[in-house]
Amino acid sequence: MLNGILIIALFLILAVLMFIRKIPTLLAIPIMAIGIAIIAGVPFGGDDGVLSQIIQKGATRLADAYAVLIFSTWLGQIMLQTGISKSIIKFAAELGGDKPLLISIS
C-alpha cells in the first residue's frame, strides 16, 4: 500500500514540475522510470535490475516516445512562431459563434 502511494506521489510531483515548466519532459520520464522501479523494490544491480533493464535497455524502449515528443514539440513551436495556431483558433471561434454544437461535434 505504501509503495502505491509513493509511486503516485512521485508521478504527481513530476507531473506538477513539468506543468509549471521547472523540469523538462525528456528528463522527467527517465527519473520517473528509475524512481518507480526503486520504489517497487526492483534490485539495483543484476540481470533484472534497474541498471540493466531500465538504464541500459530503457533508452531503446523509450526511443519511440522520445521521437514523438521531440517532433511534436518542434511542430508546436513552428505553429506558434508562424501564427498558424492563432489563425486556427480565430477561425474556430468565428465558426463556433454561429453554431457551437455543430462545430464541436465535427
Distance bins in CASP14 RR format, pairs under 12 A and 6 or more apart:
PFRMAT RR
TARGET T0000
AUTHOR 0000-0000-0000
RMODE 2
METHOD distances of the structure
MODEL  1
1 7 0 0 0 0 0 1 0 0 0 0 0
1 8 0 0 0 0 0 1 0 0 0 0 0
2 8 0 0 0 0 0 1 0 0 0 0 0
2 9 0 0 0 0 0 1 0 0 0 0 0
2 39 0 0 0 0 1 0 0 0 0 0 0
2 40 0 0 0 0 0 1 0 0 0 0 0
2 41 0 0 0 0 0 1 0 0 0 0 0
3 9 0 0 0 0 0 1 0 0 0 0 0
3 10 0 0 0 0 0 1 0 0 0 0 0
3 35 0 0 0 0 0 1 0 0 0 0 0
3 36 0 0 0 0 1 0 0 0 0 0 0
3 37 0 0 0 0 0 1 0 0 0 0 0
3 38 0 0 0 0 0 1 0 0 0 0 0
3 39 1 0 1 0 0 0 0 0 0 0 0
3 40 1 0 0 1 0 0 0 0 0 0 0
3 41 1 0 0 1 0 0 0 0 0 0 0
3 42 0 0 0 0 0 1 0 0 0 0 0
4 10 0 0 0 0 1 0 0 0 0 0 0
4 11 0 0 0 0 1 0 0 0 0 0 0
4 12 0 0 0 0 0 1 0 0 0 0 0
4 36 0 0 0 0 1 0 0 0 0 0 0
4 39 1 0 0 1 0 0 0 0 0 0 0
4 40 0 0 0 0 1 0 0 0 0 0 0
4 41 0 0 0 0 0 1 0 0 0 0 0
5 11 0 0 0 0 0 1 0 0 0 0 0
5 12 0 0 0 0 0 1 0 0 0 0 0
5 39 0 0 0 0 1 0 0 0 0 0 0
6 12 0 0 0 0 0 1 0 0 0 0 0
6 13 0 0 0 0 0 1 0 0 0 0 0
6 35 0 0 0 0 1 0 0 0 0 0 0
6 36 0 0 0 0 1 0 0 0 0 0 0
6 38 0 0 0 0 1 0 0 0 0 0 0
6 39 1 0 1 0 0 0 0 0 0 0 0
6 40 0 0 0 0 1 0 0 0 0 0 0
6 41 0 0 0 0 0 1 0 0 0 0 0
7 13 0 0 0 0 0 1 0 0 0 0 0
7 14 0 0 0 0 0 1 0 0 0 0 0
7 32 0 0 0 0 1 0 0 0 0 0 0
7 33 0 0 0 0 0 1 0 0 0 0 0
7 35 0 0 0 0 1 0 0 0 0 0 0
7 36 1 0 1 0 0 0 0 0 0 0 0
7 37 0 0 0 0 1 0 0 0 0 0 0
7 38 0 0 0 0 0 1 0 0 0 0 0
7 39 1 0 1 0 0 0 0 0 0 0 0
7 40 1 0 0 1 0 0 0 0 0 0 0
7 41 0 0 0 0 0 1 0 0 0 0 0
8 14 0 0 0 0 0 1 0 0 0 0 0
8 15 0 0 0 0 0 1 0 0 0 0 0
8 32 0 0 0 0 0 1 0 0 0 0 0
8 36 0 0 0 0 0 1 0 0 0 0 0
8 39 0 0 0 0 0 1 0 0 0 0 0
9 15 0 0 0 0 0 1 0 0 0 0 0
9 16 0 0 0 0 0 1 0 0 0 0 0
9 32 0 0 0 0 0 1 0 0 0 0 0
9 35 0 0 0 0 0 1 0 0 0 0 0
9 36 0 0 0 0 0 1 0 0 0 0 0
9 39 0 0 0 0 1 0 0 0 0 0 0
10 16 0 0 0 0 0 1 0 0 0 0 0
10 17 0 0 0 0 0 1 0 0 0 0 0
10 28 0 0 0 0 0 1 0 0 0 0 0
10 31 0 0 0 0 1 0 0 0 0 0 0
10 32 1 0 0 1 0 0 0 0 0 0 0
10 33 0 0 0 0 0 1 0 0 0 0 0
10 34 0 0 0 0 0 1 0 0 0 0 0
10 35 1 0 0 1 0 0 0 0 0 0 0
10 36 1 0 0 1 0 0 0 0 0 0 0
10 37 0 0 0 0 0 1 0 0 0 0 0
10 38 0 0 0 0 1 0 0 0 0 0 0
10 39 1 0 0 1 0 0 0 0 0 0 0
10 40 0 0 0 0 0 1 0 0 0 0 0
11 17 0 0 0 0 0 1 0 0 0 0 0
11 18 0 0 0 0 0 1 0 0 0 0 0
11 28 0 0 0 0 1 0 0 0 0 0 0
11 29 0 0 0 0 0 1 0 0 0 0 0
11 31 0 0 0 0 0 1 0 0 0 0 0
11 32 1 0 0 1 0 0 0 0 0 0 0
11 33 0 0 0 0 0 1 0 0 0 0 0
11 35 0 0 0 0 1 0 0 0 0 0 0
11 36 1 0 0 1 0 0 0 0 0 0 0
11 39 0 0 0 0 0 1 0 0 0 0 0
12 18 0 0 0 0 0 1 0 0 0 0 0
12 19 0 0 0 0 0 1 0 0 0 0 0
12 28 0 0 0 0 0 1 0 0 0 0 0
12 32 0 0 0 0 0 1 0 0 0 0 0
13 19 0 0 0 0 0 1 0 0 0 0 0
13 20 0 0 0 0 0 1 0 0 0 0 0
13 22 0 0 0 0 0 1 0 0 0 0 0
13 23 0 0 0 0 1 0 0 0 0 0 0
13 28 0 0 0 0 1 0 0 0 0 0 0
13 31 0 0 0 0 1 0 0 0 0 0 0
13 32 0 0 0 0 1 0 0 0 0 0 0
13 35 0 0 0 0 0 1 0 0 0 0 0
14 20 0 0 0 0 0 1 0 0 0 0 0
14 22 0 0 0 0 1 0 0 0 0 0 0
14 23 1 0 0 1 0 0 0 0 0 0 0
14 24 0 0 0 0 0 1 0 0 0 0 0
14 25 0 0 0 0 1 0 0 0 0 0 0
14 27 0 0 0 0 1 0 0 0 0 0 0
14 28 1 0 1 0 0 0 0 0 0 0 0
14 29 0 0 0 0 1 0 0 0 0 0 0
14 30 0 0 0 0 0 1 0 0 0 0 0
14 31 1 0 0 1 0 0 0 0 0 0 0
14 32 1 0 1 0 0 0 0 0 0 0 0
14 33 0 0 0 0 0 1 0 0 0 0 0
14 34 0 0 0 0 0 1 0 0 0 0 0
14 35 0 0 0 0 1 0 0 0 0 0 0
14 36 0 0 0 0 0 1 0 0 0 0 0
15 22 0 0 0 0 0 1 0 0 0 0 0
15 23 0 0 0 0 0 1 0 0 0 0 0
15 25 0 0 0 0 0 1 0 0 0 0 0
15 28 0 0 0 0 1 0 0 0 0 0 0
15 29 0 0 0 0 0 1 0 0 0 0 0
15 31 0 0 0 0 0 1 0 0 0 0 0
15 32 0 0 0 0 1 0 0 0 0 0 0
16 22 0 0 0 0 1 0 0 0 0 0 0
16 23 0 0 0 0 1 0 0 0 0 0 0
16 28 0 0 0 0 0 1 0 0 0 0 0
17 23 1 0 1 0 0 0 0 0 0 0 0
17 24 0 0 0 0 1 0 0 0 0 0 0
17 25 0 0 0 0 1 0 0 0 0 0 0
17 27 0 0 0 0 1 0 0 0 0 0 0
17 28 1 0 0 1 0 0 0 0 0 0 0
17 31 0 0 0 0 1 0 0 0 0 0 0
17 32 0 0 0 0 0 1 0 0 0 0 0
18 24 1 0 0 1 0 0 0 0 0 0 0
18 25 1 0 1 0 0 0 0 0 0 0 0
18 26 0 0 0 0 0 1 0 0 0 0 0
18 27 0 0 0 0 1 0 0 0 0 0 0
18 28 1 0 1 0 0 0 0 0 0 0 0
18 29 0 0 0 0 1 0 0 0 0 0 0
18 31 0 0 0 0 0 1 0 0 0 0 0
18 32 0 0 0 0 1 0 0 0 0 0 0
18 69 0 0 0 0 0 1 0 0 0 0 0
19 25 0 0 0 0 0 1 0 0 0 0 0
19 28 0 0 0 0 0 1 0 0 0 0 0
20 28 0 0 0 0 0 1 0 0 0 0 0
21 27 0 0 0 0 0 1 0 0 0 0 0
21 28 0 0 0 0 0 1 0 0 0 0 0
22 28 0 0 0 0 1 0 0 0 0 0 0
23 29 0 0 0 0 0 1 0 0 0 0 0
23 30 0 0 0 0 0 1 0 0 0 0 0
23 31 1 0 0 1 0 0 0 0 0 0 0
23 32 0 0 0 0 0 1 0 0 0 0 0
24 30 0 0 0 0 0 1 0 0 0 0 0
24 31 0 0 0 0 0 1 0 0 0 0 0
24 66 0 0 0 0 0 1 0 0 0 0 0
24 69 0 0 0 0 1 0 0 0 0 0 0
24 70 0 0 0 0 0 1 0 0 0 0 0
24 73 0 0 0 0 1 0 0 0 0 0 0
25 31 0 0 0 0 0 1 0 0 0 0 0
25 32 0 0 0 0 1 0 0 0 0 0 0
25 62 0 0 0 0 0 1 0 0 0 0 0
25 65 0 0 0 0 1 0 0 0 0 0 0
25 66 0 0 0 0 1 0 0 0 0 0 0
25 68 0 0 0 0 0 1 0 0 0 0 0
25 69 1 0 0 1 0 0 0 0 0 0 0
25 70 0 0 0 0 1 0 0 0 0 0 0
25 72 0 0 0 0 0 1 0 0 0 0 0
25 73 0 0 0 0 1 0 0 0 0 0 0
26 32 0 0 0 0 0 1 0 0 0 0 0
26 59 0 0 0 0 0 1 0 0 0 0 0
26 62 0 0 0 0 1 0 0 0 0 0 0
26 65 0 0 0 0 1 0 0 0 0 0 0
26 66 1 0 0 1 0 0 0 0 0 0 0
26 67 0 0 0 0 0 1 0 0 0 0 0
26 68 0 0 0 0 0 1 0 0 0 0 0
26 69 1 0 0 1 0 0 0 0 0 0 0
26 70 0 0 0 0 1 0 0 0 0 0 0
26 73 0 0 0 0 1 0 0 0 0 0 0
27 33 0 0 0 0 0 1 0 0 0 0 0
27 34 0 0 0 0 0 1 0 0 0 0 0
27 66 0 0 0 0 0 1 0 0 0 0 0
27 69 0 0 0 0 0 1 0 0 0 0 0
28 34 0 0 0 0 0 1 0 0 0 0 0
28 35 0 0 0 0 0 1 0 0 0 0 0
28 36 0 0 0 0 0 1 0 0 0 0 0
28 62 0 0 0 0 0 1 0 0 0 0 0
28 65 0 0 0 0 0 1 0 0 0 0 0
28 69 0 0 0 0 0 1 0 0 0 0 0
29 35 0 0 0 0 0 1 0 0 0 0 0
29 36 0 0 0 0 0 1 0 0 0 0 0
29 54 0 0 0 0 0 1 0 0 0 0 0
29 58 0 0 0 0 1 0 0 0 0 0 0
29 59 0 0 0 0 0 1 0 0 0 0 0
29 61 0 0 0 0 0 1 0 0 0 0 0
29 62 1 0 0 1 0 0 0 0 0 0 0
29 63 0 0 0 0 0 1 0 0 0 0 0
29 64 0 0 0 0 0 1 0 0 0 0 0
29 65 1 0 0 1 0 0 0 0 0 0 0
29 66 1 0 0 1 0 0 0 0 0 0 0
29 68 0 0 0 0 0 1 0 0 0 0 0
29 69 0 0 0 0 1 0 0 0 0 0 0
30 36 0 0 0 0 0 1 0 0 0 0 0
30 37 0 0 0 0 0 1 0 0 0 0 0
30 50 0 0 0 0 0 1 0 0 0 0 0
30 54 0 0 0 0 1 0 0 0 0 0 0
30 55 0 0 0 0 1 0 0 0 0 0 0
30 58 1 0 0 1 0 0 0 0 0 0 0
30 59 0 0 0 0 1 0 0 0 0 0 0
30 61 0 0 0 0 0 1 0 0 0 0 0
30 62 1 0 0 1 0 0 0 0 0 0 0
30 65 0 0 0 0 0 1 0 0 0 0 0
30 66 0 0 0 0 1 0 0 0 0 0 0
31 37 0 0 0 0 0 1 0 0 0 0 0
31 38 0 0 0 0 0 1 0 0 0 0 0
31 39 0 0 0 0 0 1 0 0 0 0 0
31 54 0 0 0 0 0 1 0 0 0 0 0
31 55 0 0 0 0 0 1 0 0 0 0 0
32 38 0 0 0 0 0 1 0 0 0 0 0
32 39 0 0 0 0 0 1 0 0 0 0 0
32 54 0 0 0 0 0 1 0 0 0 0 0
32 62 0 0 0 0 0 1 0 0 0 0 0
32 65 0 0 0 0 0 1 0 0 0 0 0
33 39 0 0 0 0 0 1 0 0 0 0 0
33 40 0 0 0 0 0 1 0 0 0 0 0
33 42 0 0 0 0 0 1 0 0 0 0 0
33 50 0 0 0 0 1 0 0 0 0 0 0
33 53 0 0 0 0 1 0 0 0 0 0 0
33 54 1 0 1 0 0 0 0 0 0 0 0
33 55 0 0 0 0 1 0 0 0 0 0 0
33 57 0 0 0 0 0 1 0 0 0 0 0
33 58 1 0 0 1 0 0 0 0 0 0 0
33 59 0 0 0 0 0 1 0 0 0 0 0
33 61 0 0 0 0 1 0 0 0 0 0 0
33 62 1 0 0 1 0 0 0 0 0 0 0
33 65 0 0 0 0 0 1 0 0 0 0 0
34 40 0 0 0 0 0 1 0 0 0 0 0
34 41 0 0 0 0 0 1 0 0 0 0 0
34 42 0 0 0 0 1 0 0 0 0 0 0
34 44 0 0 0 0 1 0 0 0 0 0 0
34 49 0 0 0 0 0 1 0 0 0 0 0
34 50 1 0 0 1 0 0 0 0 0 0 0
34 51 0 0 0 0 1 0 0 0 0 0 0
34 53 0 0 0 0 0 1 0 0 0 0 0
34 54 1 0 1 0 0 0 0 0 0 0 0
34 55 1 0 0 1 0 0 0 0 0 0 0
34 56 0 0 0 0 0 1 0 0 0 0 0
34 58 0 0 0 0 1 0 0 0 0 0 0
34 62 0 0 0 0 0 1 0 0 0 0 0
35 41 0 0 0 0 0 1 0 0 0 0 0
35 42 0 0 0 0 1 0 0 0 0 0 0
35 44 0 0 0 0 0 1 0 0 0 0 0
35 50 0 0 0 0 1 0 0 0 0 0 0
35 54 0 0 0 0 1 0 0 0 0 0 0
35 55 0 0 0 0 0 1 0 0 0 0 0
36 42 0 0 0 0 1 0 0 0 0 0 0
36 50 0 0 0 0 0 1 0 0 0 0 0
36 54 0 0 0 0 1 0 0 0 0 0 0
37 43 0 0 0 0 1 0 0 0 0 0 0
37 44 0 0 0 0 1 0 0 0 0 0 0
37 45 0 0 0 0 0 1 0 0 0 0 0
37 48 0 0 0 0 0 1 0 0 0 0 0
37 49 1 0 0 1 0 0 0 0 0 0 0
37 50 1 0 1 0 0 0 0 0 0 0 0
37 51 0 0 0 0 0 1 0 0 0 0 0
37 52 0 0 0 0 0 1 0 0 0 0 0
37 53 1 0 0 1 0 0 0 0 0 0 0
37 54 1 0 1 0 0 0 0 0 0 0 0
37 55 0 0 0 0 1 0 0 0 0 0 0
37 58 0 0 0 0 0 1 0 0 0 0 0
38 44 1 0 0 1 0 0 0 0 0 0 0
38 45 0 0 0 0 0 1 0 0 0 0 0
38 49 0 0 0 0 0 1 0 0 0 0 0
38 50 1 0 0 1 0 0 0 0 0 0 0
38 51 0 0 0 0 0 1 0 0 0 0 0
38 54 0 0 0 0 1 0 0 0 0 0 0
38 55 0 0 0 0 0 1 0 0 0 0 0
39 50 0 0 0 0 0 1 0 0 0 0 0
40 49 0 0 0 0 0 1 0 0 0 0 0
40 50 0 0 0 0 1 0 0 0 0 0 0
40 53 0 0 0 0 0 1 0 0 0 0 0
40 54 0 0 0 0 0 1 0 0 0 0 0
41 48 0 0 0 0 0 1 0 0 0 0 0
41 49 0 0 0 0 1 0 0 0 0 0 0
41 50 0 0 0 0 1 0 0 0 0 0 0
42 48 1 0 0 1 0 0 0 0 0 0 0
42 49 1 0 1 0 0 0 0 0 0 0 0
42 50 1 0 1 0 0 0 0 0 0 0 0
42 51 0 0 0 0 0 1 0 0 0 0 0
42 52 0 0 0 0 0 1 0 0 0 0 0
42 53 1 0 0 1 0 0 0 0 0 0 0
42 54 1 0 0 1 0 0 0 0 0 0 0
42 55 0 0 0 0 0 1 0 0 0 0 0
43 49 1 0 1 0 0 0 0 0 0 0 0
43 50 1 0 0 1 0 0 0 0 0 0 0
43 51 0 0 0 0 1 0 0 0 0 0 0
43 52 0 0 0 0 1 0 0 0 0 0 0
43 53 0 0 0 0 1 0 0 0 0 0 0
43 54 0 0 0 0 0 1 0 0 0 0 0
44 50 1 0 1 0 0 0 0 0 0 0 0
44 51 1 0 0 1 0 0 0 0 0 0 0
44 52 0 0 0 0 1 0 0 0 0 0 0
44 53 0 0 0 0 0 1 0 0 0 0 0
44 54 0 0 0 0 1 0 0 0 0 0 0
44 55 0 0 0 0 1 0 0 0 0 0 0
45 51 1 0 1 0 0 0 0 0 0 0 0
45 52 1 0 0 1 0 0 0 0 0 0 0
45 53 0 0 0 0 1 0 0 0 0 0 0
45 54 0 0 0 0 0 1 0 0 0 0 0
45 55 0 0 0 0 1 0 0 0 0 0 0
45 56 0 0 0 0 0 1 0 0 0 0 0
46 52 1 0 0 1 0 0 0 0 0 0 0
46 53 0 0 0 0 1 0 0 0 0 0 0
46 54 0 0 0 0 0 1 0 0 0 0 0
46 55 0 0 0 0 0 1 0 0 0 0 0
46 56 0 0 0 0 0 1 0 0 0 0 0
47 53 0 0 0 0 1 0 0 0 0 0 0
47 56 0 0 0 0 0 1 0 0 0 0 0
47 57 0 0 0 0 0 1 0 0 0 0 0
48 54 0 0 0 0 0 1 0 0 0 0 0
48 56 0 0 0 0 0 1 0 0 0 0 0
48 57 0 0 0 0 0 1 0 0 0 0 0
49 55 0 0 0 0 1 0 0 0 0 0 0
49 56 0 0 0 0 1 0 0 0 0 0 0
49 57 0 0 0 0 0 1 0 0 0 0 0
49 58 0 0 0 0 0 1 0 0 0 0 0
50 56 0 0 0 0 1 0 0 0 0 0 0
50 57 0 0 0 0 0 1 0 0 0 0 0
50 58 0 0 0 0 0 1 0 0 0 0 0
51 57 0 0 0 0 1 0 0 0 0 0 0
51 58 0 0 0 0 0 1 0 0 0 0 0
52 58 0 0 0 0 1 0 0 0 0 0 0
53 59 0 0 0 0 0 1 0 0 0 0 0
53 60 0 0 0 0 0 1 0 0 0 0 0
53 61 0 0 0 0 1 0 0 0 0 0 0
54 60 0 0 0 0 0 1 0 0 0 0 0
54 61 0 0 0 0 1 0 0 0 0 0 0
54 62 0 0 0 0 1 0 0 0 0 0 0
55 61 0 0 0 0 0 1 0 0 0 0 0
55 62 0 0 0 0 0 1 0 0 0 0 0
57 63 0 0 0 0 0 1 0 0 0 0 0
58 64 0 0 0 0 0 1 0 0 0 0 0
58 65 0 0 0 0 0 1 0 0 0 0 0
58 66 0 0 0 0 0 1 0 0 0 0 0
59 65 0 0 0 0 0 1 0 0 0 0 0
59 66 0 0 0 0 1 0 0 0 0 0 0
59 67 0 0 0 0 0 1 0 0 0 0 0
60 66 0 0 0 0 0 1 0 0 0 0 0
60 67 0 0 0 0 0 1 0 0 0 0 0
62 68 0 0 0 0 0 1 0 0 0 0 0
62 69 0 0 0 0 1 0 0 0 0 0 0
62 70 0 0 0 0 0 1 0 0 0 0 0
63 69 0 0 0 0 0 1 0 0 0 0 0
63 70 0 0 0 0 0 1 0 0 0 0 0
64 70 0 0 0 0 0 1 0 0 0 0 0
64 71 0 0 0 0 0 1 0 0 0 0 0
65 71 0 0 0 0 0 1 0 0 0 0 0
65 72 0 0 0 0 0 1 0 0 0 0 0
66 72 0 0 0 0 0 1 0 0 0 0 0
66 73 0 0 0 0 0 1 0 0 0 0 0
67 73 0 0 0 0 0 1 0 0 0 0 0
67 74 0 0 0 0 0 1 0 0 0 0 0
68 74 0 0 0 0 0 1 0 0 0 0 0
68 75 0 0 0 0 0 1 0 0 0 0 0
69 75 0 0 0 0 0 1 0 0 0 0 0
69 76 0 0 0 0 0 1 0 0 0 0 0
70 76 0 0 0 0 0 1 0 0 0 0 0
70 77 0 0 0 0 0 1 0 0 0 0 0
71 77 0 0 0 0 0 1 0 0 0 0 0
71 78 0 0 0 0 0 1 0 0 0 0 0
72 78 0 0 0 0 0 1 0 0 0 0 0
72 79 0 0 0 0 0 1 0 0 0 0 0
73 79 0 0 0 0 0 1 0 0 0 0 0
73 80 0 0 0 0 0 1 0 0 0 0 0
74 80 0 0 0 0 0 1 0 0 0 0 0
74 81 0 0 0 0 0 1 0 0 0 0 0
75 81 0 0 0 0 0 1 0 0 0 0 0
75 82 0 0 0 0 0 1 0 0 0 0 0
75 84 0 0 0 0 1 0 0 0 0 0 0
75 85 0 0 0 0 0 1 0 0 0 0 0
76 82 0 0 0 0 1 0 0 0 0 0 0
76 83 0 0 0 0 0 1 0 0 0 0 0
76 84 0 0 0 0 1 0 0 0 0 0 0
76 85 1 0 0 1 0 0 0 0 0 0 0
76 88 0 0 0 0 0 1 0 0 0 0 0
77 83 0 0 0 0 0 1 0 0 0 0 0
77 84 0 0 0 0 0 1 0 0 0 0 0
77 85 0 0 0 0 0 1 0 0 0 0 0
78 84 1 0 0 1 0 0 0 0 0 0 0
78 85 0 0 0 0 1 0 0 0 0 0 0
79 85 1 0 1 0 0 0 0 0 0 0 0
79 86 0 0 0 0 1 0 0 0 0 0 0
79 87 0 0 0 0 1 0 0 0 0 0 0
79 88 0 0 0 0 1 0 0 0 0 0 0
79 89 0 0 0 0 0 1 0 0 0 0 0
80 86 0 0 0 0 1 0 0 0 0 0 0
80 87 0 0 0 0 0 1 0 0 0 0 0
80 88 0 0 0 0 0 1 0 0 0 0 0
80 89 0 0 0 0 0 1 0 0 0 0 0
82 88 0 0 0 0 0 1 0 0 0 0 0
83 89 0 0 0 0 1 0 0 0 0 0 0
83 90 0 0 0 0 1 0 0 0 0 0 0
83 91 0 0 0 0 0 1 0 0 0 0 0
84 90 0 0 0 0 0 1 0 0 0 0 0
84 91 0 0 0 0 0 1 0 0 0 0 0
85 91 0 0 0 0 0 1 0 0 0 0 0
85 92 0 0 0 0 0 1 0 0 0 0 0
86 92 0 0 0 0 0 1 0 0 0 0 0
86 93 0 0 0 0 0 1 0 0 0 0 0
87 93 0 0 0 0 0 1 0 0 0 0 0
87 94 0 0 0 0 0 1 0 0 0 0 0
88 94 0 0 0 0 0 1 0 0 0 0 0
88 95 0 0 0 0 0 1 0 0 0 0 0
89 95 0 0 0 0 0 1 0 0 0 0 0
89 96 0 0 0 0 0 1 0 0 0 0 0
90 96 0 0 0 0 0 1 0 0 0 0 0
90 97 0 0 0 0 0 1 0 0 0 0 0
91 97 0 0 0 0 0 1 0 0 0 0 0
91 103 0 0 0 0 0 1 0 0 0 0 0
92 98 0 0 0 0 0 1 0 0 0 0 0
92 100 0 0 0 0 0 1 0 0 0 0 0
92 103 1 0 0 1 0 0 0 0 0 0 0
92 104 0 0 0 0 1 0 0 0 0 0 0
92 106 0 0 0 0 0 1 0 0 0 0 0
93 100 0 0 0 0 1 0 0 0 0 0 0
93 103 0 0 0 0 1 0 0 0 0 0 0
94 100 0 0 0 0 0 1 0 0 0 0 0
94 103 0 0 0 0 1 0 0 0 0 0 0
95 101 0 0 0 0 0 1 0 0 0 0 0
95 102 0 0 0 0 1 0 0 0 0 0 0
95 103 1 0 1 0 0 0 0 0 0 0 0
95 104 0 0 0 0 0 1 0 0 0 0 0
95 106 0 0 0 0 1 0 0 0 0 0 0
96 102 0 0 0 0 1 0 0 0 0 0 0
96 103 1 0 1 0 0 0 0 0 0 0 0
96 104 1 0 0 1 0 0 0 0 0 0 0
96 105 0 0 0 0 0 1 0 0 0 0 0
96 106 0 0 0 0 0 1 0 0 0 0 0
97 103 1 0 0 1 0 0 0 0 0 0 0
97 104 0 0 0 0 0 1 0 0 0 0 0
99 105 0 0 0 0 1 0 0 0 0 0 0
99 106 0 0 0 0 1 0 0 0 0 0 0
100 106 0 0 0 0 0 1 0 0 0 0 0
END
